[in-house]
């Protein structure tokens, strides 16, 4: 794949073009409210249409690096385990109240 940045108009953020690869079409059903919100988001953020927004969202989920490193995830897991053993919180609601302080 080759990423080409284009300025077709103010509404187009960019296009990601596949060269020499056939794209597969899929059908997707979403509620009307979600589609309306997606259209508004796509327009506001420079996507050509909702299809481009969906493709970019999939790319981000599939190809981007996680926000936390493996070491950070291990540390968070240890913190959760230690907190659970020492009963530093009871319910999820109580935990979030403590974290907000």
C-alpha positions, -999 to +999 in steps of 0.1 A: +000+000+000+011+035-007-001+065+013-008+095-009-016+128+008-040+148-014-058+181-011-089+174-033-109+199-013-111+211+023-133+181+031-107+154+022-081+146+048-062+121+027-065+090+007-049+056+013-046+039-020-040+002-026-019-005-057-022-038-074-046-052-048-083-059-053-104-044-025-132-065-011-166-049-005-185-056+027-220-046+039-224-029+073-256-021+091-256+006+117-284+025+135-295+057+118-283+078+148-248+063+145-247+069+108-258+106+112-231+111+139-205+094+117-214+116+087-210+147+109-177+135+123-164+127+088-173+161+075-159+179+105-126+160+105-119+161+067-129+126+056-144+124+021-173+102+034-182+077+061-166+049+042-132+066+045-138+072+083-146+035+088-115+024+068-093+047+088-108+035+121-101-001+111-065+008+102-060+024+136-074-006+155-055-032+134-022-016+127-014+011+153+008+003+183-009-001+216-009+030+238+007+011+267+039-009+265+040-045+275+060-035+306+033-009+315+006-035+311+025-059+335+028-031+361-009-022+359-017-059+363+005-062+394-011-030+408-046-045+403-036-078+419-020-061+449-050-038+454-074-067+452-053-087+478-052-058+502-088-050+496-080-014+488-113-010+470-146-029+470-166-021+439-156-005+405-176+026+416-155+029+448-123+025+428-132+053+404-142+076+433-107+070+448-090+076+415-108+109+409-095+124+442 
